[in-house]
Amino acid sequence: MSLPAVDVLSQFLAQQPEPVQRVVDTVTTGEAIAFWVLGPLALAGALGMLFARNAVHSALWLVVTMLSLGVLYMIQQAPFLGFVQIIVYTGAIMMLFLFVLMMVGRDSSDSVVEVIRGQRLAAALLGIGFAVLMVGSVGRALTSVQSKGLAEANTTNGGNVGNIGTKLFTDYLFAFELTSALLITAALGAMILAFVGRDGKPARKTQKELVEERFQEGKRVGSIPGPGVFATANSVATPALLPDGSVSEESLFEVIEATDSSTLSDDLAEVAGTGHQPDSHALKGSES
Amino acid sequence: MNLLVAQAQQIEAPQIDYGAIAPLLVVLGAACMSVLLEALLPKHQRWAVQLVLTLGTLVGATGALIFYATSERPAQGVATLAGAIAVDSPSLFLWATLLVLAFGSVLLIADRSVEPGGAFVAQAAIRPGTIQDRAQATKTGMQTEVFPLTLFALGGMMTFVASNDLLTMFVALEVLSLPLYLMCGLARRRRLLSQEAAVKYFLLGAFASAFFLYGVALLYGYAGSVKLSAIATAAAGTDRSDTLLFAGFGLLVVGLLFKAAVGPFHSWTPDVYQGAPTPVTAFMAACTKVAAFGGILRVLTVAFENTQWEWRGVLYGVAVVSMVIGAVLGLTQTDVKRMIAYSSVAHAGFLLIGSIALTPEGTAPGVSATLFYLLAYGFTTIAAFGIVSLVRNSDGEATHLSQWAGLAKRSPIVAGVFTFLLLALAGIPLTSGFIGKFVVFSAAIEAGLAPLVVIALVASAVAAFFYLRVIVLMYFSEPAPDGPTVTVPGAFTTIAITLGAVVTLVLGLWPTFVLDWAGTGTFLS
């Protein structure tokens, strides 16, 4: 038994045309359309990430870029890479990223003050210059290259995923294993920079110890009465009244001086039953 | 799907020559073990156990290395793990250098006598300047995670100098860098400065890694493989456009030169050297330099030897820029650690001269010279930073130059040793620095780089001025009444400084043994 999603995924991964059917160095119309839709989207996402003031917006722009790249990978005969890009990068890593941003506080934005005069202009010029140089040279170099295509890698010897797995466990075995050192270091680093131990402080008391301690001290075990809530006042400074009309000292918070008893005289009288009795005509108003 | 699975054959596991890579496996394995100890041991036992484990690992790895080097092995070296790791004579020399230098650095890292509790903060997660931070300043614990981090960094460095393809090299670069970024931010004193150094190093390092990776991608596009030998073969006879090759080479070299703190890619060096805890600075200055130049030597001689006429001019220029920046900006520094940082930039320029000294016949006289220079420079630097950690006042290390005035009157021995080390950095005869410069420059002349050697000699003379200025300051100035005191070091720091100074002297007097060893073989191609 397998999950439907896994079935769909495996069918998609297995869905490879025969090598002979595949024309490697032509770009189909569908591919061209997808490229011209996704390419600008990816670029817009990257620029948005750079220029967004808010860190959360930046992260979301980056998600756009990554999703576009993922789909582009799939179109270019690399389905596994495309799925990994979307599931791992966009799904897991970027969401983790957003969690961290939320934890740190999303209102912390970049300082816009230039420390070195003209730095931003110079950096922009150099950056654009570098981009032009790279695009120019790579573009020039790649126009003369005969494309090879992945038809062979995708159809022989276990297909796309099988070949990646084989490479990982033969040619790049050591690099693959060495990555674990990187992950351990990262985990260790996160612990060092974020974890504050409790050394020096006594261990926290358990619930049982707290209860026993309270009984041994012989203090009041139950909860102390809350402040009084009357028709005229609901402040914490209002004392609760005992059934005989006297003030309950325990209900008063030590630091707050109790309300002057003269303002409560009506309530006191009411509790004691000595005040004026309800008048059955009172609700009718003054007309009666 | 079933059809595709049926097609898959049983994969053949790559051959592993365990004897050859034993030192590497020992270091990485011990690093993992060290992390486990960190998790399982109570806090008060960690320092001692970690120290024993780390030093034991270094001794064990060196033993494995000596055993392999003296046993029957192919003269030109072996490529193991499907050609990812090349264990040849330069690899073995660099591994031995890294292990011995790491031994000295670990002694400095472990020292708890100079600064009570060690140079590392007790709890790095506590924010600097808070009440909790002031409370922990009085405690003597330290973040013992520095030991596994050191081992991981060392493992990364050893892989880096032996990696025979660019992908392994990239992962090794990250494995060596990440622990260093962390360790830079763990200083006990001046924590904000230390954390700033860590952030700067991390951001710029990540940027440099991106350059390296982009270069690898373009070279893969050119050669269809990331193996160094495949790139050399592709470059030897092909009608492919060279644009990819040289664009890739340029980007790759930027990443490498950044790690080596060469020339215009040095901007992180002074700040990071100054902010990091001094033992970490010593480790970085000595071992990272060895690893980075080991990588540069291998890449240049194995992958790009055929195309040297195209790239030589560029690296020629970089070497000049590096020497000029190091020598001239070093003159203006008022902080000892920053001064040594700029001196390391100048030295990186000298090392680069050795690295590009390839003859048209395909021999590389610069390789053995550079290897020797790295060993000599590493020991001198570790001892120099060891001394820097001893001169202290109530705020911690007194690194401002004015505070060093008249130091010879307070502590003639420390001033004497430091003078000797500065003379070695300047390249005065009877020190290893002189022999190092001599062999590198003669290799460069052999490779037809005479004008570069002239520039290098002028730069050395300028650089010698700022070393001499410190010496004059120490001997011929009156000490300030509220000046720093010289701490009497405990056993660890004493051993590290003595080791560095003695090796500097011995290599200056009898360099033949090490020179012969450095020249026993060439890179496996």
Interface residues (C-beta under 8 A of the other chain):
Chain A: S10 Q11 L13 A14 Q16 M134 S137 V138 R140 A141 L142 S144 V145 T156 N157 G158 G159 G162 G165 T166 F169 T170 D171 Y172 L173 F174 A175 L178 T179 A181 L182 I184 T185 A186 L188 G189 M191 I192 L193 A194 F195 V196 G197 D199 G200
Chain B: M1 L3 L4 V5 Q7 A8 Q9 I11 E12 A13 P14 L28 A31 C32 V35 E38 K43 L81 A82 G83 A84 I85 Q123 A124 A125 I126 Q132 K139 G141 Q143 E145 P148 L149 F152 G155 G156 T159 D165 L167 T168 F170 V171 A172 E174 V175 L178 P179 Y181 L182 G185 L186 L218 G221 Y222 R240 S241 T243 L244 A247
